[in-house]
């Protein structure tokens, strides 16, 4: 079975380097190689190195390394949006369409694809993730029933511009990240409302745009709440995913929806909330459930001081493998797109522990291959 990830990694370097990276992202998007600043070159080096590290852990389809805050990353480059306090407002005609054409992280991987493939000793695949229109709309000061379609048009342009294929690399998966959908009552998407139909159409538009370059590109939606079933109705969506313990991976209803709507599961089989992982380890040691707030703080201090190895809190390969085989048993191997950790790894205490998590997922997924093929 193939493995992939969700993108983000912890940025554990200094605050100065963090600022340099953020400045470099803007410079790298706007300028060619010969005009890059020192910050732009630092950004490129960091992205390429981290992508290679993911692939070297055994991840078959690494997503571009995500070190920036994802929602504002995209909102800040959308044409016709400008920041007003903590919110964004639509200001049509503010900027040109070309402002949204390049995701700098994807650009860095694309422009270094030959070097990356040489270091990996093979051509490689990658994934591209973009925040979806519902979640982005939550940051707008004013929104109406047509806002989802307007945002989806820009997201579609982004996918078209950033999906590529050459002899060294190809984008094989794209993800629409919708963590806010279904987490609150929203009259805009009530049953029978125009907004609900517009959101479905917006997702459909994005899925169609992702197929613009190649029909082989798989489109996945990431959700934190799957109680609202609207996403199943999006024909251009190939796969869905959620958190490890979400009912999506446990319900008998899921099997029926997968078959009726001809969808796949991105099998998220490894938990990534590090505080929860610490609590679980503490509970195992004590033999009972624990709140452990002060103990969590103490453990983080020890990790940051280099006195405690954070990898002892990670889920092991055997557990991850068991989750994969359980999903295969429930839904069939033909319905599992790939295995992955839930969400990203931005909240991990060290870069090394994040890579170790990816390695365990990749190892568990790879061990399933003979059984599926047989």
N, C-alpha and C positions, 0 to 999 in steps of 0.2 A: 504494500500500500504506500502511496506517496504521502509525504508530509509537507506541511507549510507552516506559516506562522501568521501573526497579526500585525507585525511591523515594528512596534515601538521597542526601544531598548533604553536602559538607564544611562543618562549622561552623567558620568561620575568624575569628570574633570573639573577644573577650577571655574569659579564664576566668570573670570576674565575670558577663559576659553569658551564658556557658554555664550557670552555676549558676542564673542568673535564669530562663533558658529552661526548665530542668528543673523548677524550682519552679513556674513558670507553667503547665506542662503539667498538674500535679496540680490547681492552682487552677481552671484552665479546664474540666477535666472535671467538677468538683464544683459549680461556681457558675454562675449566670446572669450576663448582661452587667452588670446594675446592681450586682452584688456582687463584680465582678472586682477583684483587686489589681493593682498596677502590673505585677507579674510576669506575671499572667494576660493583661493587655493586650499586653505585649511578646511573649508566646508567640503570641497570635493574629496580631499584625502580621507577625511573622517567617514564620509558616506561610503566610499568605495571599500575602505578597509573593513567597515562593519558589515557590509553586504557579503564580502568574501568570508568573514568569520562565520556568519550564519550558514553559508553554503558548506563550509568546512566542517560544521557540526553534523552534517548529513541531511539538512533540510533540502528537500527536492525543489520546492518552489518558495524561496525566501521573498517576502515582501520588502519593498525599499525600506531602509532603516529610518524609523520615525523618532526623531529627537525633539521635534517641535510640538507645541500644543496644536492638535490637529484642526479643531474647529476654527480658531482664529487664523490659522495658517491659510485656510481657503477663503474665509470671509474677507481677509485683507487684500486679496488679489482679484476678487470678483468685480467686473465692471458694474457700474451703477450702484455700488454700495459704498457708503462712507461711515466711519465710526462717529458716533455721537454719544459721548459719555461711555457707559458700559454696553450700549446697544449699537445696532447698525440701522441705517435708514437707506431707502432706495433713492438715488439721485441720478436719474437717467441722463445719459449723455456725458457722465463724469469722465469716463476713460475709454480707451479703445479696446476692441475685442482681443487684440494681441496680448493684452496684459494677463490673460488667463491661459495662455497656450502651453506653458511649460511648468511642470512640477520640477523644481531644481534637483531634488533627490533622484528622480527618474532620469533627468538629463545627465547627471553625473554618471549613473550606471551605463546609460546608453553610449555616452561618449568614451567610456573606458571599457566597453564590452570586450574588445579584443584582449586587453591586458587581463581582465578578470577571467576570461575563458582560458587563457594561457596558464594562469596561476592555478585554476581548478582542473586543468588538463581535460576540459570538455566544454561543449556549448552548454549554456545554462538557461533556465527559465526564471521568471520573476513575477511577482504579484504587485498590483497597484491598488491602493485603497484611497477612497475619497469620501468625505462626510456627505451623507444624503440630505435631500431637500427638507425633510421634516425636521431633522435635528438642527440644520442651519437656520431654519425659519424661527426657531426658538430664541435666536439672538437678535431678531429684528424688533425695533420699537413698535412698528405697526405692520400688521399682516392681514391679508384677506384670502378668500378662497382660491385665488389664482396664483398666489405667491409660489406654491410648490412647482408649478409649471415653469415659471420664470427662472427659478433657481435650477431646475432640472435641465433647462436649455444650456446654461453655463456648464453644469457638470458634464453634460453630454459632450460639449466642446472639449473639455479637459480630457475625457477618456479618448476621444478621437485623436487628440494631439499627442497623447502620451503612450498609446499602444503601438508597439513597434516589433519588428522581427527582422533579424539579419542572420548571417551565418554563425555568429557568435552567441546570440541571445534572442529570446522572444518573450513577450508578455503573454502569459497563459491564463492568468486569473486576475479579475478585477473585483473589488469589494465595495459595496455601498454600506457605509457605516451609519446605522440608525439606532443608537442607544436610547434615544428619548422616546421613540415611538411606543405607545402602549403603556407608558409609565405614569400618565396623568390623564384626567378627564379633559378632553379638548373638543368643544362644540364644533370646531372647524372640520373634524373628521367623524362626526356623529353618523350613524347609519342613515342612508338616503340623502345625505348632504352633498352639495356640489363640491365642497372641499375634499370630501373623502374620495369621490370619483376623480378629482383632479390630482390627488396624491397618487392614486393607483396609476393614472395616466402618466404622471411624472416619473414614477419608477419604471414604467414600461418604456418611456422615451430613453431613459438612461441605459436600460438594458439593451435596447436596439442600437444605441450609439456605441456601446462597447463591442458590438458585433461588426461595427463598420469596417475594421481592419481585417478581421478574420472570424469566421464562424466557430473556430476551434477555441476561442477565448471563452472561458467559463465566468459567468457573472454570479457573484454571491452576495447575499445581504446579511449583515451582522446585526443581531437584535439582542437586547437585554430582557425584553418582555415579549412573549409570543402568544399572549392570551387573545389579542386581536388578530384575526386570521386574514386580514386584508392582503398581506404579502403573498399568500398562496395563490392569489388570483392574477399575479403578474406573470404573463406568459413568457416574457423575455428573460426572466430570472431563472437561472439554472440551479442554484443551490441556496440553502439557508443555514445559519449557524447561530448559536447562543452560548450561554454559560454552561459549564459542565453539568450542574444540577438542575438546569431548566427542564420543564416538562417536555420540551421538544425532543429530548433524548430518552424520555421515559414512557411517553404516552402511546397507547395502542392506536390512538387517533392519528398519530404522526405517520404510521405506515400507510394508512388509507389515503392521507393527503399527498404523501410522496407519490403514490401510484396514480391517483386521480389527476393530479396536476403535473405529473412527470417531472418531479424535482429530485435533487440530490441533497445529501447532508454533508456539510463540512463538519467532520466529527471533532469537536473540541473536547479533548480527553485529558487535559492537564490543568489543574487549578493554578491561578497566578496571583491571587490576592495574598500578598506576603504576610500581612497581619493574621489572616485566617489560617495560613499554614503554620505560623508560630503557635497560635492558640490550639490547633489540632495536636501539635507535637507536645505541648504542655499537658493537654488533657490525657494523651496517651501515657505520658510519664507518671501522672498523678492517678490515673485510673478513673477520672471523673471530669465532667465538663467544668471549664473555668472561664471567668471573665478575663483575668490576667492582664489588665490594662497596664499596671506598673511593671509587671514582668515583661510585657512587650517592649516597653520603653527601655528597660534594662538590657534586653537582648539586642535591640537596635544599637545601643551605645557600645556594647561589646563588639558587635559586628563592625561598626564604624571605626573602632579603635584597633581593629585587626586581631582581636582576642578570641573571636568565635567565627567558625566557618559557616556561612549562610547556606551552603549546599545541604547541610544536614536537615534543613526544613523542607526541602523539595520532595515532591512525590516521586516514588521510585519507578523504574522502568516496568517492573512487574505489574504494578497497579495500573499504569497507563495502558499497558498491553491488554489487561483484563477489560478495561473500559472499551477498547477497540473491538475486542472479540464479542463483548456483550451487544454492542451496536450492530455488528455483523449478524449476530444471531437473531436480533429483533427485526431488522429492516432489510437484510440481505446485502452482501458485498457489492452488488451492482448499484446500490443506492448510496454508497459512501464515496464521496469525492476524494477526500484526503483526511489525514489526521493532523491535529494542531493543538497548541495550548489555547486556552480561552483568553480573549483580549490580548493586550500586549504586555510587555515586561518592563514598562517604564518604572513601576513601583518597586522593582527589585533593588536590594541594597548595593549590589556590585555588578559590574559588567560581566565578570567571570561567572557568577551564579546564573545570570540570565542565559549565557551561552550554554551552560551545563543543562539548564532546563530544556533548551532546544535540542540538545544532543540526546537527552532521554526520550523525548517525543519521537525524534527521527529513528532512534534505535528500536523503539517499540513498534513503530509503523513498519519498518523494514523487515522485522521478524515475522510479520503477518503475510508477506508476499507469497511464500511457497504454498500456504494453505489456501489462499484465494485462487491462485493459478491452478492448483490441483483440482 
